[in-house]
Amino acid sequence: MLALRIALRYLRAKKSHNAVNVISLISIGGVAVATAAIVIVLSVFNGFNDLAASHLSAIDPELKVQPVQGKVFAGADSLADVLAALPEIAAAAPSLEERALLVGQAGQMPVVLKGVSPERYPAVVAFNTTIIDGTTVGPEALDAAPTPPLYIAVGVAVETGLRPAPDTGASLFVPRRQGRLNPANPAAAYRRADFTVAGVFRIEQPEYDADHVVLPIDEARRLLDYSAAEASAIELRIAPGVDAAGAAAAVEAALPDANFRILTRLQQQEAAFRMIAIEKWMTFVMLIAILLIAAFNILSTLSLLVIEKRDDAATLRALGAPASMVASVFRWEGALITCSGGLLGIILGSLLVLGQQTFGWIKLAGDPALLSTAVYPVRLAPWPDLALVALAVALIAAAVAAASRLFTKKL
């Protein structure tokens, strides 16, 4: 294509007026900086998404089986044994969740209690890695204190003043599920169980660190007046080398009926990850608007270039070139300037992100011992991030090429 070849020559050639050279470089640089900013910001959101997912892995299982109707279901222990025997599943443990009132030394607060199996639960999630004070979850913790062990979130510890110690007790209160209530004795409407605070954990997620407590599932069943085989979920760890979709399909085939739903880790925290995704793509839209503003510089460059190359256009017309071909030269020029800046920005942004991933140039302020990560988290995603950025640059290049008709009507 002759018009494209001429446009490429104009792009590389030195202009007769130095101002045109400077404005051309500014136009390319503006598009490059805006494009690199988009790549970097999208990668930062990817990094925060991965960081949140890594924290949730300490308490959210890779797969969770829950009943479609009702809070609990029977036969949870035997069903956990069946699922644990699947080749796609490495470990399975029943769990029981409910709301309760925790009373400690310095205060009381509503909490979310989670009953887990001390023998099975550590094999399903890395919960013990989150304990910052006290003993870990395991069978040995059951005999270490006069009352059953209780593990509290860091927010609960701050609110109630509870700390791990053999003589530090706490009480959980829940409404009675069965039996008749006596209005003359309101206290009889609640069931109570006493515990020894065995540990404090921190997940780095507000929804867990604010009000969660963990206790043995047998004690949770006794407190909530459930039978020995009832649970609200079965938590699963996928075997190495098996993807979540394949494991979920195997679990679904092994379930006795359709009254269960299988949730992946992302589905368990769908609202939180959806919010991160919304913030990411809203930021993407705003940065695209900045890229559009940077593209206005290209229009000014084209206007100056049309003035400078007016004699060249007249020569082409004298040689028999139609007006449409002459105009297409400047349309290609606008598209090439935009695409050059966009490609440069994608390369620059990708290199900066990969450098941060590899070397951790930018550190987070604060004590590294208190931070969940010492470096700014980023992750480069060629798909869909870079693909969408390239598509946006291409669309803007097409728009700039179309807008160049404003300066080429009289050529």
N, C-alpha and C positions, 0 to 999 in steps of 0.2 A: 504494500500500500504506500503510494507516493506521499500522501498527506502525513502518514505516521512517520515515515523516514525524515521528512522535512522537520516535523515537530521534534523528533529525537535530536536532530542537528541543532535546532534552536535551543533545546534544553541544555546541551553540552557546550555550545559555543559561547564565547565571551561577548557580551553585548557592547555596543558602541558607547552607550551611556552607562557610567558606573552605577548610577542610582538604580537602574533596572537590575543589574547584578545583585546589588545589596537587597533590594525588595524581593527578588526571586529566592535568595537564600533565606531571608526572613520568613517567607511564605512556607518554604519546605521545612524550616526549623520549627515554625509554629505548629504545623500539622504533626511533625515528628514528636514534639514534646507532648502534645495533647494525646496522641496515640500511645506513647510510652506510659503516660499517666493512667490511661484506661487499663493497659495490660497489668501495671503494677497494682492498681487498686483491686481489680478482679482477683489477682493472685493473693492479695492480703485477705480478702474475704474467704478464699479457699483455705488459707492457712488457719484462720479462726474457726472455720467449719471443722477442719481436721482436729484442731486442738480440743474443741468441744466434744467431738466424737471420741477422742482418746480418753477424756475424763469420764465420759458416760460409761465407757467399757469397764470401769472399776465397779459399777453397781448395776448397770443395765446389761442383761445377757445378750448374746448374739441372736438368740431366738427366744420368744416367750409364747407359751400356749395358754390362752385364756378362754373362759366360757363365753359364749355369745350371749346367754341370758343368765341373770343371777350373779351374785358376788362370788360364790364358791361352788365347787363340784366335789363329788365323792370319788373315792378310789384314786386319789392323787398319787399316793406312794407307789402303788402297783403300776400305774400308768407311767410314772417316772422311770421305773425299772424297765418297762417295755421300751420306752424311747431311748434310754441309755444304751440298750443292747443293739440299737441300729448302727450299722457301720458308718453312717454319715454323722453320728452324734458321739462326742467324746465324753460328755457328762450331762447329767440331768438332776435337778433338785426342785422339790415343791416349795412354794412360798405362800405366805398369807399376809395380806395387807389390810389395815383398817385404821381408822382415826381413834385417838385416845387422848386422855389428859395426863400429862406427866407432872408429878409433884416432886420437887427437889428441895435442897436445903435453903436456897435463897429465893425460891419462887416457883411458880407453876405456869404451864403453857400447853396449848393443844399441840399434838404431834401426830405424825404418821408412823405407826408401828409396822415393822416388817418382820415376820417370823420366817426364819430360815433354818435349814438343817446344818448343824455344826459340822457334820461329817461330809456332806455333799457340796455345800455352798462354796467353799474355797476352791473347789475344782471347776466351778462354772464361771465365776468372775474373779477378778483380781482385787477383791474387797480388802484383803489384808494389807495391800500396799497403800491404802488410804488412811490407815490408822496412824495418827500422829502422837498418840499418848495411850499407854496401857498395853494390854495383851491382845493377841490376834484371835480371830474366830477359829475354833477347833474343839474337838472333844475334850482336850485337856482343860479348857476354860470352864467346863461344867462343874468340875470338882474343886476349883481354885477359890471359891467363895461360899459363904453359908447360904446365900440365895442365888437364883439363876443370874447369869451375866447379862448385862445390858450395854449395848454400844450406842453412843449418842453422837449426833452431828455436832460440829464445832459451834454452830449457832445455838443449839440447845444447851451446850455447856456454858456459853456466855450468859444466856438468859436465865438459867436456873442455878448457876454456881456449882454444878456437879463436876467432879473430877474423878479419874480412876483411882480407887483405893479400896482395900478389903473392907473397911468400915464405912464406906460411903454408900448409902442406900437411896433408892428412888422408888416411887410407887406409880403404877399405871392404873388409871380408872377408865372403865368403859361402861356404857349402859347395858343393863341386863337384856338379853335377847329372849329369854324364856321365863316363865313364871308370872305370878300376879304381883302387882305393885301395891305398896301400902302408902297412901298419901300422908299418913301420920308419921312415916319414917322415910323421908326423901333419900337418906343415905343408902337405904336398902335397894334403891333403884340402880345402883352401880355395883359392878364387880371390881375387886381390887387385887393386885398382885404386887409383891415386893421384889426388888431386884438389887443387885450390886453392880455399880458402874464399873465395867471392865475395860472400856476403851473409848477414845474420842476419835472420830474419823472426819476427814475433810475431802470432798469430791471436787471442789472448785466450781461447783454449780449451785447457784442460789436456791433452786427448787429442792435440792437435797440437803445442802448445808444448813438451811434455816430451821427445819422442823422434823427431820427423820431420825428414827431410832431403830436399832436392829436387835432382835432377841431370838432365842431358840424357838423353833416352830412349835414344839410340844407345849411350851409355856404360852405361846400365843393362842393355840387352840384351846388350852384350858381356860385362859382368861376370857376369850371370846365365846366360850361354851360351844365349840365345834367338836365334832368327833375326831378320832385319831387319824382318819384317812382323808379329811377334807382340806382343801387348799384353794386359794384364789388364782394360782397360776403355777405352771411348771416352767422353770427356766432352764435353757439348754445352751451348751457350748458346742460349736460345730467342730468336727474332726479336722485335722490339718489337711489341706489340699482340697477341701470341699467348699464350693461356693454356697452362699446363703440361699439362692433359689433352689439348688438341688437338694440341700438339707431340708428346706421347708416342704418341698414336694414329698420327700421320704417320710417326714413327720406326719403330713396330712394323710398319706396312705396308711400309716400305722394307727391313726386315731380311731377309736371305736365308733364314732358317729360324727355328724356334721355340726354338733353343738359347740364346736371349738373354733377359734380363730388363731392364726399364727402371725405373730408380729416380729419383724426384724428390728434391729436396734434403732434405725432411723424412724420406723413407724411408731416405736414406743415413745419417741420424743418428736413427733411430727410437727407439733406447733412451734417448738424451739427452732428446728432446722428450717421450717418454712419461713420464719421471721428473718433468719440469716439470709435466705435466698431472696426474699423480697427486698431487703436492704441492699443486697448486692446488685440486683438488676435495676432498682431505682437509681442507685449511684451510677450505674452504667448509662442509663438514659440521660442523666444530668451531664455526665462527661461527654456524651455524644453531642449535646448542645454546645459544649465548649469547643469541641472539634469543628462544629459548623461555624462558630464564630471565627475560628482560626482560618477556615476556608475562605472567608471574605477577603483575606489578604491576597489570596490567589486571584480573585477577580480584579483587584487593583493592579496586580502584576500583569495580568492579561491585557488590561486596558493600555498600560504603558508599552507592552510588547507590540500591540496592534499599531500604535502610533509609530514606534521605531521601525517596524517592518512594513510600513505602508508602501515604500518603494519596491520591496521584494514582492509584495502582493500585486502591484501594478505590473511587474515583469512577468509574473506567472500568468496574469490575465492576458498579457500581450502574446504570450507563447501558446495561448489557446486553452488554458485551464479554466474550467467553469467557476463561477462564483461560489458554488457549493463546496468545491474542493478546497478553494482558498480558505473558506470559513472553517472547514473541517480541520485544517492545519492548527488553528488556534484552539479548536475544541479538544483535539488530541493533546495540545500543549497543556491546557488546564488539567486534563485527566492525568497526564504524566507527572505534573508537579504534585498533584494530590497523592497519587499512588507512590511516588518516590518518598514523600514525607511520611506516608503511612507505613511503607515497608521499613524505612529507617527507624520509625518509632517502635514498630513491633520487634525488630531485632534488638534495639537498645533496651526496651522494657524487658524482653525475655532474658537478655544477658544480665541485667541488674537483678532480676528475680532469681535466676539460677545462681548468681553469686551469693545472694542472701541465703538461699537454701543450702549452699555448699559451705560457705565460710561464716555465715552469721555476722555480717558486718555491723548491722544495727542491733544494739542491745536494748533491752527494756530497763528503765530506771527502777531502782529499788534493790532490796536485799535478795540475791538469787535463791537463798534458802527459803524465802517466803513466796517466791513466784513459781507458778506452774511451768513456766518456760523462761529461759534467760534471754532468748533472742526473739526478734519480731517474727511471728510465724507467717510464712508465705508458701504457696505451691503453684507452680505453673501448670495450667491445664490447656494443652493444645486444642482439645475438644471439650466443651464447645467455645471456650473463651476466645482463643486466638482466631478461631474460624469466624466467630461473630464480629470480632474487631475488624478482621480483613473484609468481611461483607459490608460492614458499616463504612469503611474507607472507600470501597468500590462504589457504593451507592452515592456517597458524597462526591466522588470523582465524576460520576455520571451527571450529578446535579450541577457541578461546576462547569462541565462541558456544555450542558444545555444552556446555562446562564451566559456562556460566552457569546451567544448570538446577539446579545445586547451591544457588543462592541464590533461585530463583524457584519452588520447589516449593510454598510456602505462600501464594503470592499469590492 
